[in-house]
Amino acid sequence: MADKKEKNYDNPFTATITGILDLFRKHEPAGEVKPTDRLDGKTVLVDGASSGLGFAVAVEVARRGAKVIMACRSGIPAKGEEAKRRSGSENIHMLPVDFSDLESIRKLVSDLHDQFGSIDILICNAGIVPKKSRKTSQGLEEMFMVNYFSKFVFVNLLLERGCFNLIHPRIIFVASETHRNPKEFDWDSFGVYKDYTIQKSIELYGYYKLLLTTFAVELSRRLNQGSAGFPVFALCPGPVNSNIGREAPKIFQPLMKMIFAIFFRSPEKASKPVIYLATSGDVADKTFDYLFLMSRKEVNEMAADPGNGQRLWTLSEQLQKKLDI
């Protein structure tokens, strides 16, 4: 019943207000990010790392001793050089990827395998909120592709190619509390391209975050059958002062920038739950965890349902085969 009372992200206005109010509510922290939580000897891949939350995460894990691979659509090599300056680490590398293009994802996996061998931690951060629907080269809707389906393809290709170091690996998905908004799954239209405008973007953003969260829970089930050892985490960082709203109508952008700057958290502060899940020994033995800001929460009951997880996985596999990936 709690989920039904939390559907306050249905449009840009209520999403912004709810995000601001969330920052002022009291939250019981699940733990703390300690200076002693290090990543020396670990290889961490952060996608969507050229700006905002992803860039802040890349800088911080580099500071903590990790070899960092920034997977980005833009900003190569300038953002990598900036990350080196900010972190004080030279052990930062960049690989190009366009998560709206399935062939680009396949190339990323191949380049990663050939150049770096394996990774210890994957942080799936890339996401978009477009002002209208756009069709990808494979005929899918771009936000569906970037915010959900690319994650399914990417993670499974990494697993198939043996790209994870299986000694204490972790997979972390940047999800959202908006995953609680949808009332049901639209299984019949899974993967079907549909036109929409900005009025529908926030609603669909929440729906694709529901798909992502459901996938994260189901992935954990499959990776940890019979024994624990491959933690899968998801989190909502809360409202972040980033450029995710760059496609909002120009007339609203000055107001949005002002509100974001005053009320939303900086990417550095918002990265705290990501860093905690990537570094802390507190969660090393967990198979799944979900954090909102730094508080532990249960995911939406639809995302937690094994039947929904199985159905989403099956439909995703079928779509992948249809596209001959």
VEXDREN-2710 file (C-alpha; in Angstrom, 1 decimal):
% VEXDREN-2710
k/r/px/py/pz
1/MET/0.0/0.0/0.0
2/ALA/2.9/2.3/0.7
3/ASP/3.8/2.4/-3.0
4/LYS/0.4/3.7/-4.0
5/LYS/0.9/6.7/-1.8
6/GLU/4.3/7.5/-3.3
7/LYS/3.2/8.2/-6.9
8/ASN/4.3/11.8/-7.0
9/TYR/6.6/11.8/-10.1
10/ASP/3.9/11.8/-12.8
11/ASN/5.0/15.0/-14.5
12/PRO/8.0/17.4/-14.4
13/PHE/6.4/19.7/-11.8
14/THR/5.4/17.1/-9.2
15/ALA/8.6/15.2/-9.8
16/THR/10.7/18.3/-9.0
17/ILE/8.6/19.2/-5.9
18/THR/8.7/15.6/-4.6
19/GLY/12.5/15.4/-5.2
20/ILE/13.0/18.6/-3.2
21/LEU/10.8/17.4/-0.3
22/ASP/12.6/14.1/-0.2
23/LEU/15.8/15.9/0.7
24/PHE/14.2/17.5/3.8
25/ARG/12.7/14.2/5.1
26/LYS/14.5/12.3/7.8
27/HIS/16.2/9.1/6.5
28/GLU/17.8/6.4/8.5
29/PRO/21.2/5.8/6.9
30/ALA/22.1/2.2/6.0
31/GLY/25.7/2.8/6.7
32/GLU/28.4/5.3/6.0
33/VAL/31.1/5.9/3.4
34/LYS/34.4/5.6/5.2
35/PRO/37.7/7.1/4.1
36/THR/39.2/3.6/4.7
37/ASP/36.9/2.0/2.1
38/ARG/39.4/1.6/-0.7
39/LEU/39.3/0.0/-4.2
40/ASP/43.0/-0.6/-4.7
41/GLY/43.6/-3.3/-7.2
42/LYS/40.0/-3.2/-8.4
43/THR/38.9/-2.3/-11.9
44/VAL/35.6/-0.3/-12.1
45/LEU/33.6/0.5/-15.2
46/VAL/31.3/3.5/-15.0
47/ASP/29.0/4.3/-17.9
48/GLY/27.4/7.6/-18.6
49/ALA/30.6/9.0/-17.0
50/SER/31.2/12.2/-19.0
51/SER/29.1/14.4/-16.8
52/GLY/26.9/14.6/-13.8
53/LEU/26.6/11.7/-11.4
54/GLY/28.6/9.3/-13.5
55/PHE/31.6/11.7/-13.8
56/ALA/31.5/12.4/-10.0
57/VAL/31.5/8.6/-9.3
58/ALA/34.4/8.0/-11.7
59/VAL/36.5/10.7/-10.0
60/GLU/35.7/9.3/-6.5
61/VAL/36.4/5.7/-7.2
62/ALA/39.7/6.7/-8.8
63/ARG/40.6/8.6/-5.7
64/ARG/39.9/5.4/-3.8
65/GLY/42.6/3.6/-5.8
66/ALA/40.6/1.9/-8.5
67/LYS/41.5/1.5/-12.2
68/VAL/38.6/3.4/-13.8
69/ILE/37.1/2.8/-17.2
70/MET/34.8/5.6/-18.3
71/ALA/32.3/4.4/-20.9
72/CYS/30.9/7.5/-22.7
73/ARG/29.2/8.8/-25.8
74/SER/31.0/12.1/-25.7
75/GLY/33.8/13.9/-23.9
76/ILE/36.7/11.7/-25.0
77/PRO/39.5/12.4/-24.1
78/ALA/38.8/15.7/-22.4
79/LYS/36.6/14.4/-19.6
80/GLY/39.1/11.6/-18.8
81/GLU/41.9/14.2/-18.5
82/GLU/39.7/16.3/-16.2
83/ALA/38.9/13.2/-14.1
84/LYS/42.6/12.5/-13.7
85/ARG/43.2/16.1/-12.6
86/ARG/40.4/16.0/-10.0
87/SER/41.2/12.6/-8.6
88/GLY/45.0/12.8/-8.7
89/SER/45.0/9.4/-10.4
90/GLU/46.5/8.6/-13.8
91/ASN/44.8/5.2/-13.8
92/ILE/41.7/6.4/-15.7
93/HIS/40.8/5.2/-19.2
94/MET/38.0/5.9/-21.6
95/LEU/36.0/3.8/-24.1
96/PRO/33.4/5.1/-26.5
97/VAL/29.8/3.8/-26.5
98/ASP/26.4/4.9/-27.6
99/PHE/23.8/3.0/-25.5
100/SER/21.1/3.7/-28.1
101/ASP/22.9/1.5/-30.6
102/LEU/23.2/-2.2/-30.0
103/GLU/26.2/-2.6/-32.2
104/SER/28.0/0.1/-30.2
105/ILE/27.3/-1.9/-27.0
106/ARG/28.7/-5.1/-28.6
107/LYS/31.9/-3.2/-29.6
108/LEU/32.3/-1.8/-26.1
109/VAL/32.2/-5.3/-24.7
110/SER/34.7/-6.5/-27.2
111/ASP/37.0/-3.5/-26.6
112/LEU/36.8/-4.0/-22.8
113/HIS/37.6/-7.7/-23.1
114/ASP/40.5/-7.1/-25.4
115/GLN/42.1/-4.1/-23.7
116/PHE/41.3/-4.7/-20.0
117/GLY/40.4/-8.4/-19.6
118/SER/38.0/-8.2/-16.7
119/ILE/36.3/-5.8/-14.3
120/ASP/35.5/-6.1/-10.6
121/ILE/32.6/-3.5/-10.4
122/LEU/30.1/-2.3/-13.0
123/ILE/28.2/0.9/-12.3
124/CYS/25.4/1.3/-14.8
125/ASN/24.5/5.0/-14.7
126/ALA/23.7/6.2/-18.2
127/GLY/20.2/7.5/-18.7
128/ILE/18.2/10.1/-20.6
129/VAL/14.9/12.1/-20.4
130/PRO/14.2/13.1/-24.0
131/LYS/11.7/15.8/-24.9
132/LYS/10.0/13.4/-27.4
133/SER/10.3/9.9/-28.7
134/ARG/13.1/9.1/-31.0
135/LYS/13.7/5.9/-33.0
136/THR/17.1/4.2/-32.7
137/SER/18.9/2.6/-35.7
138/GLN/17.4/-0.8/-34.6
139/GLY/13.8/0.7/-34.6
140/LEU/13.5/0.9/-30.8
141/GLU/12.4/3.9/-28.7
142/GLU/15.5/5.7/-27.5
143/MET/14.6/6.1/-23.8
144/PHE/13.5/2.4/-23.6
145/MET/16.8/1.5/-25.2
146/VAL/19.1/3.6/-23.1
147/ASN/17.3/3.4/-19.7
148/TYR/16.5/-0.3/-19.8
149/PHE/17.2/-2.6/-22.7
150/SER/20.8/-1.6/-23.2
151/LYS/21.5/-2.6/-19.6
152/PHE/20.0/-6.1/-20.3
153/VAL/22.1/-6.5/-23.4
154/PHE/25.3/-5.0/-21.9
155/VAL/25.3/-7.0/-18.7
156/ASN/24.5/-10.3/-20.4
157/LEU/27.2/-9.8/-23.0
158/LEU/29.7/-9.0/-20.2
159/LEU/28.7/-12.2/-18.4
160/GLU/28.9/-14.3/-21.7
161/ARG/32.4/-12.9/-22.5
162/GLY/33.7/-13.6/-19.0
163/CYS/34.4/-9.9/-18.4
164/PHE/33.8/-10.0/-14.6
165/ASN/36.4/-11.0/-12.1
166/LEU/34.5/-13.5/-10.1
167/ILE/36.3/-12.7/-6.8
168/HIS/34.0/-10.2/-5.1
169/PRO/32.3/-8.7/-8.1
170/ARG/29.5/-6.1/-7.9
171/ILE/27.0/-4.7/-10.3
172/ILE/25.3/-1.4/-9.3
173/PHE/22.3/0.1/-11.2
174/VAL/21.4/3.8/-10.8
175/ALA/17.6/3.5/-10.7
176/SER/15.0/5.8/-9.3
177/GLU/12.1/6.1/-6.9
178/THR/10.0/6.8/-9.9
179/HIS/10.0/3.1/-10.4
180/ARG/7.1/3.1/-7.9
181/ASN/4.8/5.1/-10.2
182/PRO/3.5/2.6/-12.7
183/LYS/0.3/0.7/-11.8
184/GLU/1.1/-2.3/-14.0
185/PHE/3.5/-3.7/-16.6
186/ASP/2.6/-3.1/-20.3
187/TRP/3.8/-6.5/-21.5
188/ASP/1.8/-6.4/-24.8
189/SER/3.7/-3.3/-25.9
190/PHE/7.2/-4.4/-24.7
191/GLY/9.8/-3.0/-27.1
192/VAL/7.2/-1.5/-29.5
193/TYR/8.0/2.0/-30.7
194/LYS/5.5/4.6/-29.7
195/ASP/5.4/8.4/-30.3
196/TYR/5.3/10.7/-27.3
197/THR/6.1/14.3/-26.3
198/ILE/7.5/15.9/-23.2
199/GLN/4.3/15.5/-21.2
200/LYS/4.7/11.7/-21.4
201/SER/8.5/11.6/-20.8
202/ILE/8.5/11.6/-17.0
203/GLU/5.8/8.9/-16.8
204/LEU/7.7/6.7/-19.2
205/TYR/11.0/7.5/-17.4
206/GLY/9.4/5.9/-14.2
207/TYR/8.2/2.9/-16.2
208/TYR/11.6/2.2/-17.7
209/LYS/13.1/2.6/-14.2
210/LEU/10.6/-0.1/-13.1
211/LEU/11.9/-2.4/-15.8
212/LEU/15.4/-1.6/-14.8
213/THR/14.7/-2.3/-11.1
214/THR/12.8/-5.5/-11.9
215/PHE/15.8/-6.6/-14.1
216/ALA/18.2/-5.9/-11.2
217/VAL/16.2/-8.1/-8.8
218/GLU/15.9/-10.9/-11.3
219/LEU/19.6/-10.7/-12.2
220/SER/20.5/-11.1/-8.6
221/ARG/18.2/-14.2/-8.3
222/ARG/19.9/-15.8/-11.3
223/LEU/23.5/-15.0/-10.4
224/ASN/23.1/-16.2/-6.8
225/GLN/21.1/-19.4/-7.2
226/GLY/22.2/-21.9/-4.6
227/SER/24.9/-19.7/-3.2
228/ALA/25.7/-16.0/-2.6
229/GLY/28.7/-14.3/-4.1
230/PHE/27.7/-11.9/-6.9
231/PRO/26.0/-8.9/-5.3
232/VAL/23.6/-6.8/-7.5
233/PHE/22.6/-3.4/-6.1
234/ALA/20.2/-0.7/-7.2
235/LEU/19.7/2.8/-5.8
236/CYS/18.0/6.2/-6.2
237/PRO/20.5/9.0/-5.7
238/GLY/17.7/11.5/-5.1
239/PRO/17.4/14.8/-7.1
240/VAL/20.8/15.6/-8.7
241/ASN/21.9/18.9/-10.1
242/SER/22.9/17.5/-13.5
243/ASN/22.2/18.0/-17.2
244/ILE/19.6/15.3/-17.4
245/GLY/16.9/17.9/-18.0
246/ARG/18.8/19.5/-21.0
247/GLU/16.0/18.6/-23.4
248/ALA/13.3/20.4/-21.5
249/PRO/11.6/23.2/-23.4
250/LYS/14.0/26.2/-23.6
251/ILE/11.4/28.5/-22.0
252/PHE/11.7/26.5/-18.8
253/GLN/15.4/25.8/-18.7
254/PRO/16.5/29.0/-16.9
255/LEU/13.9/28.3/-14.1
256/MET/15.0/24.6/-14.0
257/LYS/18.7/25.5/-13.7
258/MET/17.9/27.9/-10.9
259/ILE/15.8/25.3/-9.0
260/PHE/18.4/22.6/-9.6
261/ALA/21.2/24.8/-8.4
262/ILE/19.4/25.9/-5.2
263/PHE/17.6/22.7/-4.1
264/PHE/19.2/19.7/-5.8
265/ARG/22.3/18.0/-4.6
266/SER/25.6/18.3/-6.4
267/PRO/26.7/15.2/-8.2
268/GLU/29.5/14.7/-5.7
269/LYS/27.1/14.6/-2.8
270/ALA/24.6/12.5/-4.7
271/SER/27.2/9.9/-5.5
272/LYS/27.5/8.9/-1.8
273/PRO/25.1/5.8/-2.1
274/VAL/26.9/4.6/-5.2
275/ILE/30.3/4.9/-3.5
276/TYR/28.9/3.1/-0.5
277/LEU/27.6/0.2/-2.5
278/ALA/30.8/0.0/-4.5
279/THR/33.3/0.1/-1.6
280/SER/31.7/-0.9/1.7
281/GLY/32.3/-4.2/3.3
282/ASP/28.9/-3.9/5.0
283/VAL/27.2/-5.1/1.8
284/ALA/29.8/-7.6/0.7
285/ASP/27.7/-10.6/1.7
286/LYS/24.4/-9.3/0.3
287/THR/22.9/-10.7/-2.9
288/PHE/20.7/-7.6/-3.4
289/ASP/20.2/-4.2/-1.8
290/TYR/18.3/-1.0/-2.7
291/LEU/19.1/2.4/-1.3
292/PHE/17.1/5.6/-1.6
293/LEU/19.6/8.3/-0.9
294/MET/21.5/6.5/1.9
295/SER/18.5/4.7/3.4
296/ARG/17.7/1.0/2.8
297/LYS/14.2/0.4/1.3
298/GLU/12.3/-2.4/-0.2
299/VAL/11.7/-2.1/-4.0
300/ASN/8.2/-1.8/-5.4
301/GLU/6.4/-5.1/-5.0
302/MET/5.9/-5.4/-8.7
303/ALA/9.7/-5.2/-9.2
304/ALA/10.2/-7.8/-6.5
305/ASP/7.8/-10.3/-7.9
306/PRO/9.6/-13.4/-9.3
307/GLY/6.9/-13.9/-12.0
308/ASN/7.4/-10.4/-13.3
309/GLY/11.2/-10.8/-13.3
310/GLN/10.9/-14.1/-15.3
311/ARG/8.5/-12.5/-17.8
312/LEU/10.7/-9.4/-18.3
313/TRP/13.8/-11.6/-18.8
314/THR/12.0/-13.8/-21.3
315/LEU/10.6/-10.8/-23.3
316/SER/14.0/-9.2/-23.3
317/GLU/15.7/-12.3/-24.6
318/GLN/13.1/-12.6/-27.3
319/LEU/13.6/-9.0/-28.4
320/GLN/17.4/-9.5/-28.4
321/LYS/17.1/-12.6/-30.6
322/LYS/14.6/-10.8/-32.9
323/LEU/17.2/-8.1/-33.4
324/ASP/19.9/-10.7/-34.0
325/ILE/22.3/-9.5/-31.5
END
